[in-house]
Amino acid sequence: MAAAYAALVSLTHTLDQILLHPPPTLDIIFDTDQIQSLRDKAEYFLVDFFENYTSSGGNKEMEDLETMIGDAAYAAEYIVEFNVMNQILGRSSADREESSNLLFEGVEISIQEFLFIEKELVKFKKDMQRPNNYYLTTKASSSSSSRPLLPACGKNSMVGFDNHMDEIMGALSTNESNLRIISIVGMGGIGKTTLATNVFNNPFIVEHFQLRAWFTVSQEYTDKKILLGLLHQISNTYRNAYEIDDDDDDDEDDDYEIGDRLHKTLFGRKYLIVMDDMWDIKAWDMVKRFLPDNSNGSRIFVTTRLMKLAVDIGSCSPYQLNLLEKSQSWDLLREKIFAEERCPDELEGTGKSIATKCRGLPLALVVIAGVLAKSKTKQHWVSIEKDVTSVVNNEDDEFCMKILLLSYNNLPIHLKPCFLYFAVFPEDHIIKAERLVRLWVAEGFIRQYGHKSLEEIGKEYLKDLIDRNLISVNWRSVTGEVTGCNIHDVLSNLCKREAQKDNFILSFARKLYNPDILTFMKFTPRLSINDGKWKGTKHKPYTSQIPTRSLLCFSKGASTDYTARRFPLLRVLDVVDIYPKDEILQLINSSCCGEIVFPSSLKELILSECKIPWEDMSVVGSLPNLQVLELHKNAAIGKKWIPKEGEFIRLKFLWINMCELEIWEADNTHFPCLVKLNLGYLNLKEIPLDFDEILPLRAINLYHNSSNDLRASANEISERRENLGYDALYVQKFTFGVLKIWVKRGINLAVGGGDPYVVITMGNQSVETRIVTNDVHPIWDEVLTIYVSDPSRPVSLVRFSNLR
C-alpha cells in the first residue's frame, strides 16, 4: 500500500508542476483539461481510498486494487515525464509535435485505466458495507495480541534496566496521594513489557497495593474486552476477556454497566493497573472514566512505543528506555546462554562481537542467544557472527520481525513511504536529517497541505517517526532540531523486506550486481547499491530503458559501462565519493552528437570529485527541475564561476564544499528560488552582494575555515536585506566544534517553585530543555548542543521554574 500511495502523491506533484509551474523558458504542448482530469483522478484515489481505508491484510481483492492503482499511477507518471522530456530535448518542431501527440494519447489511456479501477473500487466498497465484514478496519487484524492477559510470574533478566526499575518503583510508591499515570516508552523489543512485568510482580509492589490488574491492549481491542479483562482479574466474577467475542450477546451488560462495576470495585481501594502495549489514546480515554481517584496513592502504569501517546497519557515525564551499552549487551547475552556459568574463553571474543552487532536491542539479544545456545562451539558462533541481523529476523518463525512489524502496521499511510525509504541506506549509516527530508521531497513522498513548505512538512514527518521510536536521533542543532539520525539494523532489515515486496526499492548488498537483470524485472522506481559492486558486462548498448527514478550508491564498487541513457527519468542521483568524473559522465545522458546532458527530470544532484570546470556547470544549471545541488571535494574546479541567466531557476538549496572557487560573479536573477546556501572550506573572497534581493533566501551557513571577508559579505547581505525590509536572513558560522550536554534529571527540586526546566548558555547562545509539569523529580533525558566558536568562553547551567 505504501508504494501505491507514494506513486499517487508523486503523480500529483508531477501534474501540478506542469499545470502550475511549467518551465518559463520552455514551450511544452499539452491539453490542460486532460492533465487536470488525470490530476482529479489521482486525488480521488488518495482521498477516497488510501486516506479513508486501511488494509488489514488477507483480503486478496483489496490487495489487487492497491496493486492496480500503484501500477496505473507509475505508468501515468512515466508517460507524462517521458513525453515532456522528449518535447524539451526534441531537435525539431516535428519531433516535439510527435511527443505532444504521444503525450495526449498516453494520458487518455491512463484516464481510462483510472476510470476502470474506480468502478472496481465502487463495487469493492459496496461489498465492504455488508454486516460482519472485518476486512476494512482502522486497525490491522494481523496485529492482534497473542500475549497472555497476565504477565508471567518469576524474574526476567533486567540487565541494564536496574536503575529504571528503581525509579519506576519509587514513582509507584511515592507518598503523593493523587492518582498518577506513569508511562514507559521505547522501540519494539527494547524491554518495556519485561520491565513492567518485573515491577508488577515485585514483592514490594504486591504488598503495596490492595488490587493489581494487567491488560495487554495491543492494536486490536474493544472497550468490552478491556473492561472485562480488568474485572476478571480484580474480582474473578467475569470471564477472561480473551474468551469474549466482539459479537457475544450472552452477556447483556453494555460497556457502561461493565465500567460502572469496575469503578465500584476499585472505589476506596489502593490499586495498580498496568495497560501494556498501548497504541491508541482512545483506549485510555475510554477506560479512565471508570478509574476513581481515591486519593490513596493508586497508580496507572502504561507501556507504549509512541512518545506522543506517553506524554498525552502520563501525569509525569515518560521513562524513555534506551538501547543497551556494549558491556550490558554482552552481559545479557552471556546470562541468557550460560545463566550462572562462565563463558569459555574461546567463545568470549566472538560472543562480544555478536552482542555488539545486536546494537543494544534486548529482543535481538534474546533471540540470538537461543540460536547460540543450540551449539556452544566456535565454528557455530563464527557462522552466526557473519550475519547476525538475518539470523535474528529468521529465527523462531520470524518472531522478532513480527513484533517490529506492529510498529510499521500502526503507521498512518503518509508516513509509510518515508519509513520504507530508510531501506536505501546501508546498515549503521548516520543520515543527515536535512538530506533525508530533501530526498523525501525529491522523491515526491510529501503531500502538500496548508501554507507549509514541503520541507517543513517533511521535518514533521521525521519528528513523528522519531516519536514512534522507529528512528534514533544522533545529533541535534543548537535549537534542538534534529540534524542526524539512524535506524536500528533489525528495523532497517524490516524496511528492506517490506520495500521489496511492493517493488518500492531494490537494494543490493554484499554481492556482485549485474544491472542486466533489471531489463527483465518489473518497474523498480528506486535502486540502491549498498556495499556491493556493479558488474561490468558486455551487451548491446541502450537496448532498453529502465524507468528508475532514483539511483543511490554507497559503495566504491567496480566501474560500469552502463549510462544513464538507461535511466532517462532520474530524479535523484546520489553517488557522493563513489565515482570520479569519467564514471559520473557514464551516468549522464548523451545525445547522438555527443553533447553531455543530465536527465532533465533530476530534482536532487550530489557530486564529489568530478572535477567539472565551472564554465561547464551550465550542464547542471539548465536542468529545469533541479531543486538541490551539492558540490563536494572538487566536484567543480577553477577559480571563477559566472553562471548564466535563466539557469538554476528552481534551485532551493546549494552547498559548495572543498572546491576551487575564489571569485563568484552572480546576481539575484541567477538563483531566484534559493532558500539556503552552505559554504565550507573555500577560498572564496565574498558572496555576491546582489543575493540580498533573492526573496526566498533564509539562511547562509559558513562551515570551517571561512575567511573573514566571506563572513563580512554574508553579514552585509543580511544587513542590506534588513534595510530593504525583506525577511530576516540567518547567518551561522561553524568554526571550532560542538559541545553536547546530557541533561538527565533533577532530584528533590523545591515544591511550589513552578514547573522546572534547564537553560544552558555559552556566549550569546542559549538552549533549554522542555518544561516538566507537576514533578519535583523531573526527568528530561535530553541532549542539548552548543556550537563552540571560542572554547575559552564559560558555560553556565541554570535551573528555572515556569510559574503558572
Secondary structure, 3 states (H helix, E strand, C coil): CHHHHHHHHHHHHHHHHHHHCCCCCCCCCCCHHHHHHHHHHHHHHHHHHHCCCCECCCCHHHHHHHHHHHHHHHHHHHHHHHHHHHHHHCCCHHHHHHHHHHHHHHHHHHHHHHHHHHHHHHHHHHHHCCCCCCCECCCCHHHCCCCCCCCCCCCCCCCCCHHHHHHHHHHHCCCCCCCEEEEEECCCCCCHHHHHHHHHHCHHHHHHCCEEEEEECCCCCCHHHHHHHHHHHHHCCCCCHHHCCCCCCCCCCCHHHHHHHHHHHHCCCCEEEEEEEECCHHHHHHHHHHCCCCCCCCEEEEEECCHHHHHHHCCCCCEECCCCCHHHHHHHHHHHHHCCCCCCHHHHHHHHHHHHHCCCCHHHHHHHHHHHHCCCCHHHHHHHHCCHHHHHHHCCCCHHHHHHHHHHHCCCCCCHHHHHHHHHCCCCCCEEHHHHHHHHHHHCCCCCCCCCCHHHHHHHHHHHHHHCCCCEEEEECCCCCEEEEECCHHHHHHHHHHHHHCCCCEEEECCEECHHHHHHCCCCCEEEEECCEECCCCCCCCCCCCCCCEEEECCCCCCCCCCHHHCCCCCEEECCCCCCHHHHHHCCEECCCCCEECCCCCCEEEEECCCEEHHHCHHHHCCCCCCEEEEECCCEECCEECCCCCCCCCCCEEEEECCCCCEECCCCCCCCCCCEEEEECCCCCCCCHHHHHCCCCCEEEEECCCCHHHHHHHHHHHHHHHHHCCCCCEEEEECCEEEEEEEEECCCCCCCCCEEEEEEEECCEEEECCCCCCCCCCEEEEEEEEEECCCCCCCEEEEEEECC
